[in-house]
Amino acid sequence: MTTLTKTEGEKAPTGPDSFLSVRDLRVRFSTEDGIVKAVDGLSFDVERGKTLGIVGESGSGKSVTNLTVLGLHNPKSSTVEGEILLEGQDLVTASEKEMEKLRGNKVAMIFQDPLTALSPYYTVGRQIAEPYMKHTGASKKEARARAIEMLTKVGIPQPKTRVDDYPHQFSGGMRQRAMIAMALVCDPDLLIADEPTTALDVTVQAQILDLLKDLQQEFGSAIIFITHDLGVISDMADDLLVMYSGRAVERGSVREVLREPKHPYTWGLLSSMPRLGGDTDQALNPIPGSPPSLLNPPSGCPFHPRCAFTDQVSGDRCSTERPALGEGRAAACHLTAEQKQTIFFDTIQPRLR
Ligand code: SF4
């Protein structure tokens, strides 16, 4: 199981199996209107060979977190505090040269839209071969053979000829496979997949997810899988981090979180999801309101303007006191453990059937 152990804000030592350890990460952007707190004190660990799912709506900080791990944030307009320890090396203080060495080699990313990662001007084969030559010192011939091998692994038919095609000659699903081949060509230890199947139809989506799982088995990479879709995550991840307003609001193993979610925001995400085999006439229950402004986040619990359970917490704690995320399996919410259990099983779960 991916270890998600320490409280946010703590500077904890890296666990024995922790490949990536993020501690009290804060990412801020300067804008004309003020400072945007895109990530606000986030901690998590990822073990080698395991998958951590990160879910949340747009603007929850999940993509910014991962772009920061890759060193792809703009240092001119953003400040990064905290620690991102990759096998003990702190990426927050790493130079651009050191990050360049890591990217595509130790750490790679699969984007939602392959066209952002693949250049239209070069053949697919060249784009897979180049990072391989750069990071391993392989010859052109060796790298071409490696590109063909990778295209074979990701299930591209006739890889020996398709290696010379340009991205526009591939279908959407094939481009996604080619991007996975490009990401995995150097056998990275950590793969960050940001909504990798959102743009694909359901059948191709299932094929790509199966492919990622198979390749993880083969390559032993750790995966951070970012999505807004809890349905996809149940099949992909070992552990889950639910993000809201730049922070983690719930974490645990996927099984635990999906079997008995403890945070009202996670209840909202689950209730707004269409269910396979469910009643097609049944209305979905979207979370009311919209995600909070990161310029002026709400006081207290950032979810309080949208939460239906504030009246069950004494006084005005929800709007004045920010709930902390406890250790291990935890949810950042002032409701008592008993209240969370009762509300979930009596009110929320019946709606999910
Ligand atoms: Fe809702 Fe209050 Fe819990 Fe926040 S702390 S999720 S507002 S009940």
Boltz pocket constraint, residues with backbone or C-beta under 6 A from the ligand:
constraints:
  - pocket:
      binder: B
      contacts: [[A, 263], [A, 264], [A, 265], [A, 301], [A, 302], [A, 303], [A, 304], [A, 305], [A, 307], [A, 308], [A, 309], [A, 310], [A, 313], [A, 318], [A, 321], [A, 323], [A, 332], [A, 333], [A, 334], [A, 335]]
      max_distance: 6.0
